[in-house]
Amino acid sequence: MRIVVLDGHLLNPGDNPWTKLERLGELLVFDRTPVRLVAERAANAEIVLTNKVPLNAESLAALPQLRFISVLATGYNVVDVVAAAKRGIPVSNVPIYGTGTVAQHTFALILELTNQVGLHNRSVHEGEWERALDWSYWKSPVVELAGCTLGLIGGGRIGQAVGRIGEALGMKVWVADPTPKRLPENWLGKSIEEIFQAADVISLHCPQTPTNAGFVNRALLSTMKPTAFLINTARGGLIVEQDMADALEAKRLAGAAVDVVSVEPIVSTNPLLRARNCILTPHIAWSSLEARRRLMEITVENVCAFQRGAPINRVN
């Protein structure tokens, strides 16, 4: 059985071997694949694995041997699942692999905004402490999180993991989620509007859908407290980036930190690159070796299950 990986470099840049997948068929791995080469590289493949390379209806039509698609991620919007279903092609994803590592990165961003460790480290290395008149100084206010309200937009596994960290630091936890979930009894269910109006730290942990794209816009941002912080480790398209940049510049928002943007890799015209007190990381919240190993293991399970005739983690 011919298995083609269209963009495998980030899953295995050299530290996460394909060994178990190689045992399941004739494996061909490409580090990266331009869209124009999908049909050529996946020709005669029965199984295709993709992370961010799109498989639209046109691409699928050019792959007559294709029988199964496994997405090397949780989000599967890169695949036209409707077109795949019409062809009888099951599509699977990897729903759980990076909960802990994404939650950890989320709080790394929050703590960088509240404590500015990087700023002060640079200051010391540039000699400011050596020249200081006092034994201590700070270049930005240090914000204590204990007693602050953490507002989570999305109460799934990652959102709840972030909430538990916040609670351990003494924060009050509010959650907005359209699907009722069992939450710790001291966490409060709130609307998105209530969270944006009153929370001190707001963190996005919801999928991006056609109905919520750009929901964090000028109108919603205008309701936030000027001392509040906004974090996004979910999907870049949830935020209207120019509106958030404007809010930061006008000091209607104390700071923001994002690991995702609307177009990735980021383009030089993205307004967040020039926004005041905006931390940007290059979509790395998912990328710990431990998380990538789990991703690999579950991908192997997806392929094995398909080969047994009972696909798991199906999304179509």
Secondary structure, DSSP 8 states (H G I E B T S, - for coil): -EEEESS-TTT-SSSS--HHHHTTSEEEE-S---GGGHHHHTTT-SEEEESSS-B-HHHHHT-TT--EEEESSS--TTB-HHHHHHTT--EE---SS-HHHHHHHHHHHHHHHHH-HHHHHHHHHTTHHHH-SSS---SS-----TT-EEEEE--SHHHHHHHHHHHHTT-EEEEE-SS-----TTSEE--HHHHHHH-SEEEE-----TTTTT-B-HHHHTTS-TT-EEEE-S-GGGB-HHHHHHHHHTTSSSEEEES--SSSS--TT-GGGGSTTEEE--S-TT--HHHHHHHHHHHHHHHHHHHTT---SB--
